[in-house]
Amino acid sequence: GERVFWDIHQVTLNRVPGYGFGIAVSGGRDNPHFTNGDPSIAISDVLKAGPAEGKLKVNDRIMSANGVSLEGVEYATAVQVLRDSGNTVQLVVRRRVLLPLSPEPQTVRVQISKSRKKDDFGIVLGSKIYVKDIGTKLEGNSLQEGDILLKINSHSTDGMSVKEAKKLIDNCKEKINLLIRREVPRASYVPESTALHTK
């Protein structure tokens, strides 16, 4: 499960002797670069130490060059437009990024034991009956800050005030059983793999 996003980048390249613009292109309506038949003009290589290094990536799709649209054109047309660009070319490119779908929150059962009866459980609640802070690390305490309490022992926290929840925790003698919901952090952007075939 992934969602595809397109980042649009504007990139200015200066022609350098021996490098040109430092890129190779492929694709086009007559010779698709991508296995799925996408006819975009694509960056197939970025020369090391060339003017495009750090600005463009393999598989970036070129949308336009100096204001001339390269979408849906043939390969030869794209090459000619780039050749005719003079010493400077302004490219607008699309870059594909995959964003994993957010996993479902986890529901976790936690049992915490006091080492001495007079200890507390080291749980400080916030306004949503979530764990705001973790004090003393007691046996079995795998709680994390931000965990939302769904049940304290057999009591549901639905409709319960923070004061009531705190009282319930404080009244527990030696052990407390919690049912919590834990949000799983969203993964960061995952760039598209460059392992696509190049023609």
Disulfide bonds with the S-S distance in Angstrom:
none
